[in-house]
Amino acid sequence: MYRTNTCGELRITDVGKNVKLAGWVAKRRNLGSIVFIDLRDRYGITQITFDENHSELVKDVRNEYVIEVDGVVSKKETPNPKLETGEIEILATNCKVLSPAKTTPMIIADETDALEETRLKYRYLDIRRNPIKDKLLLRDKVTTIIRRVLHEDNFVEVETPILSKSTPEGARDYLVPSRLFKGSFYALPQSPQQYKQLLMIAGMDRYFQIARCFRDEDLRADRQPEFTQIDMEMSFANEEDIFTEVEKVMKAIFSETKGVNDLTFPRIKYVDAINKYGSDKPDIRFGNEMVDVTELFKNTGFAVFKNCVDNGGIIKALMFKDVASKMSRKKFDELNEFVKIYKAKALAYLKYENDAFSGSINNPLTQEEKESLKDYLKMENGDVVMLIADKKDIACVALGAVRKKLGEELGLISKDKYSFCWITEFPMYEYSEEEGRYVSAHHPFTAPRDEDVDKLMDDKANCYSRAYDLVLNGYELLSGSVRIHDGKMQKKVFDALGLTEEQIKHKFGFFIEAFDYGAPPHCGVGIGLERIIMILSGTDNIKDVVAFPKTASACCLMSEAPSTVDQDQLDFVGLAIKENK
């Protein structure tokens, strides 16, 4: 037996007990004849005291050595309120070194000066630090809550294949060559989409899985090439059923991890989200909704606004109250450059201070137009309004980005607030400039709204679906939809996407055939586990909540993956490396 107790377990009630502890040396303090060691394991830290009769036992012990200690629990003369074990110490009677350690390339402490590159290369050392360890423990707690809640509601956990068929829709697949069928490939699943629908056809009724998913796409702060999805599917269910179940899961997670019990889940249609917030994942922790003011300037003499309106564009306004003194000319110049990232031509602005207007469009607009805008927006002294005149999609998205940026910079967002919202009725299609055609906005198994079925073929730009997202604090937490369960409707959607019979059979043949044997109405979601943990733990970097993450270039600095392989391995699967010229 290496230990009788963990390093975070003993309390004042244990004084007098003979115990054995094991762990890593977090800190060593040598006071001459007495040596103090902070012994650390996953559960906490306990102080070990080696008196003059036992200090020789640890004369060669250094930080991160793994040791086993025998001793007696004693009351500390000076308690340490920062430690849960701070009222006691262990008076050591024996010590054994289980494993020595070299000097670590980084400081193993809550605060470390190590670069991210070093932390990722020595991730096993980084995980010893509380900020990373605690996030992994939180992740474990959340998945335990999810499993409990879903099992209580008759969901069955089923694992689906990792080696599956390539059906590229959206991101690129990771491919795995087959040894037995040379020239053929498996694909790692982007999600278990087809399998979970097949489980509904199979009669499993309610399914879930903590599923590993893989997408070969450009990475960012909240995206990894491999990630975990809480996958759910329900038979004989519609939007209301899945919303109720998801909300139950979220309430349990936030109640048991953060003590938050007042969550609400407002619903916003996609078109309204774009019009009000310029985003399909709006942060609604603060207001400042955008307003269409095109009508106010339909007869304007200001050429920029007039040309925009005459060419079918819109004028979008965004107001912030009592911030005029905080917004300098330099700041507006910065924002003017910022909106160009989103293809907007320019950002106009007006300040209202001391009952007078100023700003970039103060002179071009008439006093009547400015007063009309002021009355429409209910502007008061100290308020600022920013406007973009452009095509509708550009104006909304660009001004929405300004809203988000200023919400953060002006301190309008409470970091301790959790604001969910459902975004519903997404477009059925989106136009791909790269492919020169309409593609599925969600995936091709998403049902259209009943009232939009006739638009599937001839009015794709105005055809909306029964897809939905759950958004939390500006992050897309999940995507889902009511699925098509009728084979004829599925065929019609494929036709609308321009897929030939041969393409349909090659990509989805086995899946479509299943519909011929009786498919129940069903719907589901895929919830991003890492994003939940990110928000709960207060980080904006997904690498913090993944045990062994990849870099932005999809490399593992620790294991040095991806790597080359031996020629024998390539020959085994019938592959040759094409030289770049």
Stockholm file with secondary structure:
# STOCKHOLM 1.0

chainA/1-581         MYRTNTCGELRITDVGKNVKLAGWVAKRRNLGSIVFIDLRDRYGITQITFDENHSELVKDVRNEYVIEVDGVVSKKETPNPKLETGEIEILATNCKVLSPAKTTPMIIADETDALEETRLKYRYLDIRRNPIKDKLLLRDKVTTIIRRVLHEDNFVEVETPILSKSTPEGARDYLVPSRLFKGSFYALPQSPQQYKQLLMIAGMDRYFQIARCFRDEDLRADRQPEFTQIDMEMSFANEEDIFTEVEKVMKAIFSETKGVNDLTFPRIKYVDAINKYGSDKPDIRFGNEMVDVTELFKNTGFAVFKNCVDNGGIIKALMFKDVASKMSRKKFDELNEFVKIYKAKALAYLKYENDAFSGSINNPLTQEEKESLKDYLKMENGDVVMLIADKKDIACVALGAVRKKLGEELGLISKDKYSFCWITEFPMYEYSEEEGRYVSAHHPFTAPRDEDVDKLMDDKANCYSRAYDLVLNGYELLSGSVRIHDGKMQKKVFDALGLTEEQIKHKFGFFIEAFDYGAPPHCGVGIGLERIIMILSGTDNIKDVVAFPKTASACCLMSEAPSTVDQDQLDFVGLAIKENK
#=GR chainA/1-581 SS CCCSSCTTTCCGGGTTCEEEEEEEEEEEEECSSCEEEEEEETTEEEEEEECTTTGGGGTTCCTTCEEEEEEEEEECSSCCTTSTTTTEEEEEEEEEEEECCCCCSSCCSSSCCCCHHHHHHTHHHHTTSHHHHHHHHHHHHHHHHHHHHHHHTTCEECCCCSSBCCCCCSSBCEEEECSSSTTCEEEECSCSHHHHHHHHHTTCCEEEEEEEEECBCCCBTTBCSEEEEEEEEEESCCHHHHHHHHHHHHHHHHHHHHCCCCCCCCEEEHHHHHHHHSSSSCCCSSCCCCEECGGGGTTCCCHHHHHHHHTTCEEEEEEETTCGGGCCHHHHHHHHHHGGGGTCSCCEEEEEETTEEESTTTTTSCHHHHHHHHHHHTCCTTEEEEEEEECHHHHHHHHHHHHHHHHHHTTCSCTTCCCEEEEECCBSEEEETTTTEEEESSCTTBCBCGGGTTHHHHCGGGCBBSEEEEEETTEEEEEEEEBCCCHHHHHHHHHHTTCCHHHHHHHHHHHHHHGGGCCCCEEEEEEEHHHHHHHHHTCSCGGGGSSSCCCTTSCBTTTTBSCCCCHHHHHHHTCCCCCCC
#=GC SS_cons         CCCSSCTTTCCGGGTTCEEEEEEEEEEEEECSSCEEEEEEETTEEEEEEECTTTGGGGTTCCTTCEEEEEEEEEECSSCCTTSTTTTEEEEEEEEEEEECCCCCSSCCSSSCCCCHHHHHHTHHHHTTSHHHHHHHHHHHHHHHHHHHHHHHTTCEECCCCSSBCCCCCSSBCEEEECSSSTTCEEEECSCSHHHHHHHHHTTCCEEEEEEEEECBCCCBTTBCSEEEEEEEEEESCCHHHHHHHHHHHHHHHHHHHHCCCCCCCCEEEHHHHHHHHSSSSCCCSSCCCCEECGGGGTTCCCHHHHHHHHTTCEEEEEEETTCGGGCCHHHHHHHHHHGGGGTCSCCEEEEEETTEEESTTTTTSCHHHHHHHHHHHTCCTTEEEEEEEECHHHHHHHHHHHHHHHHHHTTCSCTTCCCEEEEECCBSEEEETTTTEEEESSCTTBCBCGGGTTHHHHCGGGCBBSEEEEEETTEEEEEEEEBCCCHHHHHHHHHHTTCCHHHHHHHHHHHHHHGGGCCCCEEEEEEEHHHHHHHHHTCSCGGGGSSSCCCTTSCBTTTTBSCCCCHHHHHHHTCCCCCCC
//
